[in-house]
Structures are given as structure tokens and as C-alpha cells.
Amino acid sequence: MTLSVIVVTYNIREMTRQCLRAVENAHYRGDVEIIVVDNASHDGSADAVESDFPGVKVIRNESNLGFAVALNIGLAAATGEHVLSLNPDTIIEESTLQVLSDYLRDTPEVGCVGPKILNSDGTYQRASKRSFPTPWIALTGLLGLGRLFPRSKRFGRYNLTYLDPDETHLVDAVSGSCMMLTREALRQVGSMDENLFLGGDDLDYCYRLHKAGFAVAYHPATQIIHYKGETRRAAPYYNLRLHFEAMAIFADKHREMTGGPISRAVIRLGIMLAALLSYVRTYLATIASFIIDVLVIGAAFFTMIALRFLPDPAFRTSQMLLKYAPVVAVYALLWVGIGGLMQIYGRYVLNYSRALIASVIGFFVIATGTYIYQEIAYSRIVLVSASAVVGLLLPGWRLLVHIRQASHKMGDSYRTQRPSVFSRRAIVLGAGDEGQRIAALLLRRPDIGIDLLGFVDDNPPAHIDAGMPPVLGTVTQINDLYNIHRFQEVIVAQGSFATHEIMAVLERTRHLRLLFRMVPHEDEVMLGKANIEFIGSLPFVNVEATLYHRFHLFSKRAFDLLASGLAIVALLPVWPFLMAFYGLQKQRIWTVGGDQTDVWLLRNGGDSVRRLPLLWAIFRGRLSFVGGEVIPAEQSDPELLFKPGMTGLTQLRRYSSMDGVSRSYQHYYLQHQSLTFDLEVILKTLLRI
């Protein structure tokens, strides 16, 4: 028996390659015909498929014709007795093709079957099975009653949550992300509705299957991973609109199901409300950041106004609100307007360095304005003090969000474009050659932000390369290892484990809500739910070293001089005690260009305490707060490219002693150094995130 697998792709090259690898590795007792229909991708998807998968038939569309049209093109080219429509952002088990095909062969009344679908964190994807959206079912879905009462037959019908997800059921519809059809069903029902550009096509086709006398089945004997929505990320607003337009087309097309004019109007209203909620969720970070900034600015000024004028017996809160509210509103509008120009309510919504710059510019604009327009000037003390609070809180709350993201309490949906030194604790699943290759790539990439803890493997190799992290334990111990190490991400070295073994780990850890990232065999990309990260070597050829710009050299030295001077003055009362109690010792260390210099350390105490006298070396310009490693002269020359520092990228990362890692970090710092970046490194050192 021949099975046809059709994959429609659009600008999702890496996911498509991963999907096809899983299909090629699947076990099937028969011939598998794979057809990829490319909707005019501009990321080289079609070329990559032709290069890497010579046995795959590639059909190139000259423009983006939409999913339904592209799938129909694939269906017309398919010759199999069973046909699988498979999204490119999926990974199937080795058994998936055979299990679904066997089920269709053994139950001829069924024309379509779908598997159990998992999210990338191992949780069950509720769209695996669902009911048709009658007015009542659509209403319960819109109101979220199915989530509140998942076991209720009355309220849980939209996603059939009252049915056991591990048992086979006849259902109204299954997810089009992985939907296998019989040739007879295709012959009788026909092609997909091409009016449905994106979304709704699976629901429509399942409804037509029922009308033609075929059953639709949910069969969890096999399961897949679906990176839901990955195919829609290239143009989220446009695709979201098309998705809800498709829902409206479906409601109008099948009026016998949706009822009379009143119920159809209610359904359309529900679709509009659902669309509105989806748009709000899509731009939630932008909306929330704007509101938070306005509240911060307002609270800062009203607090400082109250502190300034409360001693005045004639002062009253109502007078304050009436007199100063318009002025504060003008200040807030100016500040958020400047923030908008800095794109902190757009692309850089959580970028705290831009928020800091916007705060400083906002202060100077408002301060200048108070001299030109006297009607918005009332107190320089209030203006300066409130501006200082705003300058602290506008970037400050964004920094707190970054810290929460680093501890994985908020996921990775709103990562900013500029890499951060705040890291995500991760393990690598698989300690063999492939796992060690991935670890070596990650250790050489300080911009990825992965704090690699070690490997997890049931059968680790006898030898682990020098400088590599340790083997923490076995796969069966992964829940216990989480309780010990509190990692947030699991990086899977594919090829080390079979797909069904990976899915077993996903299900075993689903309550932990870990992020699973797949690295295809011998590839240099890391696939996740919210992004695709390149983990190959950083290019260092003909790259400008920003550290050597005059402005960066000046700002770095000015910060070192000011901060070390303040720290030395603050510690003046305790210096005699430290020297008397711990004692001093001189140490010769390596510095830039193979030179050496002398510094003083405390003879005893913890590492942080012993390094306190380095503040004097920073003040004198021999060291910096952020720089290379402090290496004693008796060790080999580390070939530093800049001054050693009390902290730095190399000092922050685990296992930086591996060949080439420290050098990679030095090159990266040369390219990306800035005062903001240095502050990140210092803050991370203090917090030890």
C-alpha cells in the first residue's frame, strides 16, 4: 500500500526539514510518497528540501496561494490509498504513519483519523479533537466554560474535554495539523474549500465528511508534537485576521448547523469578540508596557508633589489633583511619546536600556520645556526627583521581567531582539557524540543565554570530553533532577533517542512545564515553540570592535573610576579591619597583550571578600569591573584582548575552560560592549541568576 504525505510550507525552512526527517525515519510497511508544496517561501525552504531530501517531490507555487489551495495541489499529485496532511511544524513518532493507516484499514466506516497531539512542553493540545461550533458549543467555548468545567458534557463539548484523551473516540473533527484521509473519502468529498485561505479548512472538511456518511476518529495510540502557530509567525496580524475570516465563512456556509439569522448573528458576534481578544493577547506586551509606564510616571510625580507640598497647611489632595493633573498628563504624554520613538512599545517592548535612554531624553525635553512654557513649570525639586524615580522605574520593571524570564517563570514569548546575559538553566538530553557537539556549540555562544548544567542519559559514554559539563543522571531520574537543579529547558540531541522515547519524556515531565528544544541531527539550529535559534559559531571576520570606540572607552573608564571611587570611600571604615584580620598579599597577573601587572588581594576569606582590594586596581586603571579573567602569572598566558576584570562573560559561564570558549567570549564582548551590557554583567554577578 502506498501512503502519500503532503506538507504545505511557507517560510519555515528549519521546521520543514525537521518534519521531513521524522517522516523519513517513520516505520511503514509500504511505500511512502512525500510531497512538499511550497507557497513561494523567500527563506529557501524549497531549495533546502530539494537539496536535503532528494526523494521528496517539491511543487513550487509562484505566490502564496493559501493553505487550502496549496493542499489541493498536493492532493491532485498524490497517488496513495491513504493521504496524510501534515503541518511542517510537527514531529511525528516512528509509529504514527503505520498506526493511523492500520486504523483506517481496519475501520472502513472512518474516512479521517487524527492522533493525540502534544505541545512542545509535553502538555496535551486540546485541538486534537473537537465538536462543530453550533451556537451553544461556540458560546461555551467563547466564555471559557470548557476550561472551567472540563469534565462536563454540557460545557466541555467544544474540545470534548470530558472524553479521555488516551482513548479512541469518534468525534466531529480532528486537527488539520495531522489528518489522514482515505482515498475513497477524498473521491466522494472532493478537494478543500479554497475560500478558506488559512484556518477552518480542517473543520469544514470534517463536516463535509460527516455529510457524505464517513466517520471521523481521534486515535491516541500514536502521538505527535505540534509547535502550534509556528507557521503563522511570519505575518501574525494578517494571518490572525484571515483565521477569523475563515471562521465566519464556515458559519455562513453551513447554515443548517448554525441555525437561523439570530443564531448566526450571535455566532458572528462571538467570532468578532474572539478576534478582539486574540488581538489583545497578541499585543498584550505593548499595551501593558504602555499602561505601566503611564502609571509609573503619574505615580512618581504625584508622590513627589505630595511630599513637596504636604507640609504646607493650605495644601489639599483635591487641590493637587485639580491643579497638577493636566501638567502631569502632559509630562506623561511627552515621556511615552519619546519612548514610542525609541520603539519601547514595539519591537523593543522589554528593552530596559532603551527605556533608560528614553527616560533621560524625556527629562531633558521636559526640563527644557519648563523654561519655554511657564504654565507647565511649578517646582524644579519635584521635576528632578520625579524624573529620577521615572528613570529608575521605567527600565527597572523591564529588568525585573527579564529576571523572571531568566528563571523561566514567564516563558519566552516576548524575548527582545538584543541578547541578554541573563541565562536560562538547561540540560542536554543525550551525552553521546551528538549531545557533546551541541554542548560545545552552546558553550561557545554567550549570546544564546543558556546556562548549561549537564547531560541526562540512560547510557552515557565512558568518556566525556575535557571541559564539558557532567552527566547529572538518567532519563528515568529527570523529575528528581529537576527538583535538585531547577532547570527550565531541555535541549534534545535528536538521534540520541527515538522520537517515541522523547515523547515519553515530554509526557513524564508535562507537569513541570519545561521547554523542550530540538536540535536536528548534525544541525546548528535549536527549534522551540516561540523561536528558532541558530547555535553555530559566531563570525569574527571583519567585525568592528565596539569596545575600542572612543565613546565606549570613555564611558567604561568613567564608570570604573566613579563606581570604584564610591566603593572605596564607602569601605573606608572597614579597610583597616579587613587588612588586619585577613592580611594582604601581592599577586602578579596577566593583562592585555601578554603583559603582567601586580595587584593586591586579601590573604584569606571567600573569593568575593579576597577580591575587594581589586577596587584600588580598577581605580588606578589596571583592571575594569567587567573584563577578562584574573589569571595568576604562574599560569599560561590567557592572551587577553582587554583588561582583566572583577567579573565578565567568562567568569559568569560554567565550563568556560573548554578549548576556544574563553576566546569566543572575549571576541563577543569586543563586539557588543556597552555601558548597559556591563551593567547587565555586574547585576548578574551580584544576583547569580
Helices and strands as residue ranges (DSSP letters): E 2-9, H 13-25, E 31-38, H 45-52, E 57-60, H 67-77, E 82-86, E 90-92, H 96-106, E 110-118, G 126-128, E 129-130, H 135-142, H 145-148, E 169-171, E 173-174, E 178-182, H 183-189, H 201-211, E 215-226, G 230-232, H 236-253, H 255-258, H 261-282, H 284-309, H 317-341, H 352-372, G 374-376, H 380-406, E 424-429, H 433-443, E 450-456, E 471-473, G 475-477, H 478-485, E 489-493, H 499-508, G 510-512, E 515-519, E 525-527, E 532-534, G 546-548, H 550-570, H 575-582, E 584-590, G 592-594, E 596-602, H 607-610, H 614-620, E 624-626, E 645-647, H 649-652, H 661-672, H 675-687
